[in-house]
Amino acid sequence: LGVDLEEHITFCIEAMKGIADKLGLDGSAAKSA
């Protein structure tokens, strides 16, 4: 990819935080368990 792996992972996590609910990663499944 031409970028540091840790930097790329951090970028992806930060990007996904903004749409976590759309991705099903907002924690709602854990709350209902």
FISE-850682 format. One record per residue: z, x, y of N, C-alpha, C in turn; residue in one letter. Coordinates in nm, 3 decimals. Each point is the difference from the previous one (the first is absolute). Example, Ala and Ser with C-alpha at 12.3 -4.5 7.8 and 13.67 -1.06 7.14 Angstrom:
<rs>
[r [0.780,1.319,-0.569],[0.000,-0.089,0.119],[0.000,0.090,0.120],"a"]
[r [-0.072,-0.035,0.105],[0.006,0.082,0.119],[0.073,-0.077,0.109],"s"]
</rs>
This chain:
<rs>
[r [0.000,0.082,-0.121],[0.000,-0.082,0.121],[0.000,0.085,0.126],"l"]
[r [0.040,0.122,-0.013],[0.002,0.087,0.117],[0.125,-0.014,0.085],"g"]
[r [0.099,-0.078,-0.047],[0.126,-0.013,0.072],[0.115,0.027,-0.097],"v"]
[r [0.115,0.035,0.056],[0.119,0.022,-0.080],[0.038,-0.129,-0.072],"d"]
[r [0.032,0.009,-0.128],[0.032,-0.118,-0.080],[0.117,-0.078,0.059],"l"]
[r [0.106,0.068,0.037],[0.116,-0.068,0.056],[-0.035,-0.072,0.130],"e"]
[r [-0.083,0.063,0.082],[-0.044,-0.061,0.125],[-0.082,-0.126,-0.029],"e"]
[r [-0.086,0.006,-0.100],[-0.083,-0.114,-0.037],[0.086,-0.115,-0.052],"h"]
[r [0.099,0.031,-0.084],[0.089,-0.103,-0.055],[0.077,-0.067,0.113],"i"]
[r [0.053,0.080,0.092],[0.073,-0.055,0.114],[-0.088,-0.091,0.083],"t"]
[r [-0.124,0.042,0.024],[-0.095,-0.081,0.076],[-0.024,-0.134,-0.069],"f"]
[r [-0.022,0.004,-0.131],[-0.027,-0.122,-0.076],[0.119,-0.095,0.001],"c"]
[r [0.120,0.054,-0.018],[0.120,-0.084,0.001],[0.017,-0.065,0.137],"i"]
[r [-0.016,0.076,0.105],[0.013,-0.055,0.135],[-0.104,-0.108,0.025],"e"]
[r [-0.121,0.021,-0.046],[-0.106,-0.099,0.018],[0.031,-0.128,-0.077],"a"]
[r [0.053,0.014,-0.120],[0.029,-0.117,-0.083],[0.121,-0.079,0.049],"m"]
[r [0.091,0.065,0.071],[0.118,-0.070,0.051],[-0.041,-0.117,0.089],"k"]
[r [-0.106,0.016,0.076],[-0.045,-0.104,0.091],[-0.057,-0.122,-0.069],"g"]
[r [-0.045,0.017,-0.124],[-0.060,-0.112,-0.074],[0.068,-0.020,-0.134],"i"]
[r [0.126,0.040,-0.009],[0.074,-0.007,-0.126],[0.001,-0.141,-0.057],"a"]
[r [0.016,-0.101,0.086],[0.004,-0.137,-0.051],[-0.133,-0.040,-0.062],"d"]
[r [-0.109,0.043,0.059],[-0.132,-0.033,-0.054],[-0.026,0.072,-0.133],"k"]
[r [0.064,0.115,-0.018],[-0.017,0.078,-0.122],[0.101,-0.041,-0.108],"l"]
[r [0.091,-0.089,0.035],[0.103,-0.040,-0.095],[0.110,0.104,-0.013],"g"]
[r [0.017,0.080,0.105],[0.099,0.109,-0.003],[0.112,-0.022,0.101],"l"]
[r [0.025,-0.126,0.034],[0.101,-0.030,0.101],[0.140,-0.020,-0.057],"d"]
[r [0.014,0.016,-0.130],[0.131,-0.013,-0.063],[0.035,-0.141,-0.042],"g"]
[r [-0.089,-0.095,0.023],[0.032,-0.139,-0.033],[0.015,-0.020,-0.151],"s"]
[r [-0.071,0.074,-0.081],[0.013,-0.012,-0.145],[0.138,0.047,-0.045],"a"]
[r [0.050,0.106,0.060],[0.131,0.052,-0.036],[0.110,-0.097,0.041],"a"]
[r [-0.018,-0.068,0.113],[0.100,-0.095,0.048],[0.010,-0.121,-0.091],"k"]
[r [-0.112,-0.040,-0.060],[0.000,-0.119,-0.084],[0.040,0.028,-0.144],"s"]
[r [0.015,0.126,-0.035],[0.034,0.037,-0.139],[0.148,-0.013,-0.028],"a"]
</rs>
